[in-house]
Amino acid sequence: MPGHLYILVSLALFFIGTTGVLLRRNALFVLMSVELQLGAGSLALLTFARGLGDQKGHVVAFFVMALAAAEAAVGLAIVVSVYRTRRQIDLDGINELRN
């Protein structure tokens, strides 16, 4: 498969993730959209690394996946904690925690 098709898929996934972050008010959907954006970035990074014949891109993509897993764990823990106290995970309600 040519590399430009991978880049197009990565671009589509990134824009879907960006749309999810900007339009959704549910914290779980926002976290999933951020994960989608990180996956799209990793796909683009791996595509460029494959095209250049460089293995450093694969190492960086591995660290991006580890960072995405940590972000998901911490984000989900925060969402569960907020749900236990507020009984909602709407981002507008979470914004009220500042008071």
C-alpha positions in Angstrom: 0.0 0.0 0.0 1.4 3.4 -0.8 2.4 5.7 2.0 0.0 8.5 1.0 -3.0 6.4 1.8 -1.8 5.9 5.3 -1.4 9.6 5.7 -4.9 10.2 4.4 -6.3 7.7 6.9 -4.3 9.3 9.6 -5.6 12.7 8.6 -9.2 11.5 8.6 -8.8 9.9 12.1 -7.2 13.0 13.4 -10.0 15.2 12.2 -12.6 12.8 13.6 -10.9 13.0 16.9 -10.7 16.8 16.8 -14.4 17.0 16.0 -15.1 14.7 18.9 -13.1 16.9 21.3 -14.7 20.1 20.2 -18.3 19.0 19.9 -18.9 16.4 22.6 -19.6 17.4 26.2 -19.3 13.9 27.7 -15.8 13.3 29.3 -15.6 9.7 28.1 -16.2 10.7 24.5 -13.6 13.4 24.8 -11.0 10.9 26.2 -11.8 8.5 23.3 -11.3 11.4 20.8 -7.9 12.3 22.3 -6.9 8.6 22.1 -8.0 8.7 18.4 -5.8 11.8 17.8 -2.8 10.1 19.4 -3.3 7.0 17.3 -3.6 9.1 14.1 -0.3 10.9 15.0 1.4 7.6 15.6 0.2 6.3 12.3 1.6 9.3 10.5 4.8 9.1 12.4 5.2 5.4 11.5 4.4 6.1 7.9 7.1 8.7 7.6 9.6 6.5 9.4 8.8 3.6 7.0 9.2 5.9 4.0 12.5 7.2 5.2 13.8 3.8 6.3 14.5 5.1 9.8 13.8 3.1 12.9 13.8 6.1 15.3 10.2 6.8 14.4 9.1 3.4 15.6 10.7 4.0 19.0 8.9 7.4 19.3 5.6 5.8 18.3 6.1 3.2 21.0 6.5 6.0 23.6 3.4 7.7 22.2 1.4 4.5 22.7 2.8 4.3 26.3 1.8 7.9 26.9 -1.7 7.3 25.5 -2.2 4.3 27.8 -1.1 6.4 30.8 -3.3 9.3 29.8 -6.3 6.9 29.4 -5.7 5.4 32.9 -5.4 8.8 34.6 -8.2 10.3 32.7 -10.5 7.4 33.4 -9.6 7.5 37.1 -10.5 11.2 37.2 -13.8 10.6 35.4 -14.7 7.8 37.8 -13.9 10.0 40.8 -16.0 12.8 39.5 -18.9 10.5 38.7 -18.8 9.1 42.2 -19.1 12.6 43.7 -21.4 14.3 41.1 -23.3 11.5 39.5 -22.6 13.0 36.1 -19.6 13.2 33.7 -20.7 16.2 31.7 -17.8 18.5 31.1 -19.9 21.6 32.0 -20.6 20.0 35.4 -16.9 19.2 35.9 -16.1 22.8 35.2 -18.0 23.8 38.3 -15.4 22.0 40.5 -13.4 25.3 40.5 -15.9 26.8 43.0 
